[in-house]
Amino acid sequence: MKVIDLLESRREQWRELEQLCAWMERHRVESPPAERVLRFSSLYRAACADLALADAYQLPPASIDYLHQLVGRAHNQLYRSQALSCRTWFHELFVLVPRRLLADRCLWLAAGVFWGVLLLAALMARSTPGFAEQVLGKDVMTQVEDSFSKPISRSPFEGGNAGSGMAGFYVFHNVSIGLQCFAFGLLLGIGGLYVTLYNAAMLGAVFGFMTRSPHAENFYQFVTAHGPFELTAVVLCAAAGMRLGFSLVDTQGLTRAASLRQATEQSSSTVWAAVVLFVLAAMIEAFVSPSVAPYAVKAAVAVLSCVLLLFYFVVLGYPWKQ
């Protein structure tokens, strides 16, 4: 059979490919039926082979131009970019991400260790003389007390540029703490547990020690508003690091490299949630925490932050529809 006759016999397949292209252009769905996709890809490969034959045997330019357009049209449908949809973003951010986070066992472990140790250390520092000094050291205790020896005296709207600069500083400072927790988690998960324990014990000792300090009011005036977002972000970073570290120990039959790649994909939601919380905490720490606003306002900000966190992680994260 001559090449031109062979290509003529394929015209019915070309028309079918045209119809499928038109259907896919009208129905821009994320997941078209599997049998339609298989048929489309088969016809696309055949059209590519036909175009190569037509070029090689120098068939009439009209036929070559037609095949060029058909192959290009099919290529654009097969490898088309996913349109950014508000509905898709909403579903990802407020349905899928919270469910992944709530089901993350590493996050549960990190949260249990961090909050448990922090509360225990705070109670011990408050009730047991000498405990805070053993954990913090006398120099750190003196430095903390000196930092809050003077009451807050800045208006929340004083020096907007300064507030913006401090927000940038706090973002950098807070993220550095999170990166430390994340990076140590790579040490087979044990490093992440250690850093989480260490930070929780230090913070708990500071909170407990400052409740007995004459400067307690100044301390809580500053830390109350941004605390929920900041501490939760630290927990999220620790959880993401632990997941990567544990993936090197329990590979579930995969190679260590493949297990680490899989864990990286699974922990991406956790990392992005931590970044958002660090930014929010830095904004509050720069503009609300150092202001002379009444303590009731700062406590209200903290309560609202806790409610939002519970709503996002628990209410949105629970799989109500099975």
NORFENPE-V400478 format. One record per pair of residues at least 6 apart in sequence whose ideal C-beta (glycine too) atoms are under 6 Angstrom apart, sorted by the first residue. I is the first residue (numbers start at 1). GAP is how many residues later the second one is. If there is no record, write none. Layout:
I/GAP + I/GAP
This chain:
3/50 + 3/54 + 7/43 + 10/40 + 13/30 + 17/26 + 17/30 + 17/57 + 20/20 + 21/52 + 21/53 + 21/56 + 24/53 + 44/30 + 44/34 + 47/23 + 47/24 + 48/23 + 50/17 + 51/16 + 51/20 + 54/9 + 54/10 + 54/13 + 94/222 + 97/172 + 98/214 + 98/218 + 98/219 + 99/218 + 99/220 + 100/169 + 101/6 + 101/212 + 101/216 + 102/211 + 102/215 + 106/133 + 106/136 + 106/137 + 107/132 + 110/86 + 110/125 + 110/128 + 110/129 + 111/124 + 113/83 + 114/82 + 114/86 + 114/121 + 117/80 + 117/83 + 117/84 + 118/82 + 118/85 + 118/86 + 121/80 + 121/83 + 121/84 + 122/82 + 122/85 + 122/86 + 124/7 + 125/6 + 125/7 + 125/80 + 125/83 + 125/84 + 126/82 + 126/85 + 132/73 + 132/77 + 135/66 + 135/70 + 136/69 + 144/62 + 145/68 + 145/70 + 148/67 + 148/70 + 148/71 + 149/66 + 151/67 + 152/69 + 152/138 + 152/140 + 154/136 + 155/137 + 156/135 + 156/137 + 163/123 + 163/124 + 166/120 + 167/115 + 167/116 + 167/119 + 170/112 + 170/115 + 170/116 + 171/108 + 171/111 + 174/104 + 174/108 + 175/103 + 178/55 + 178/56 + 178/59 + 178/96 + 181/14 + 181/53 + 181/56 + 181/57 + 181/60 + 182/55 + 182/58 + 182/59 + 184/7 + 184/8 + 184/11 + 185/7 + 185/56 + 185/57 + 185/59 + 185/60 + 186/58 + 186/59 + 188/57 + 188/60 + 188/61 + 189/53 + 189/56 + 189/57 + 192/46 + 192/49 + 192/50 + 192/53 + 196/42 + 210/6 + 210/9 + 221/74 + 222/67 + 224/74 + 224/75 + 224/78 + 225/59 + 225/63 + 225/64 + 225/73 + 225/76 + 225/77 + 226/55 + 226/58 + 226/59 + 226/63 + 228/74 + 228/77 + 228/78 + 229/48 + 229/51 + 229/52 + 229/76 + 230/51 + 232/45 + 232/77 + 233/41 + 233/44 + 233/45 + 236/34 + 236/37 + 236/38 + 237/37 + 239/31 + 240/27 + 240/30 + 240/31 + 243/20 + 243/24 + 244/19 + 247/12 + 247/13 + 247/16 + 248/8 + 251/8 + 288/13
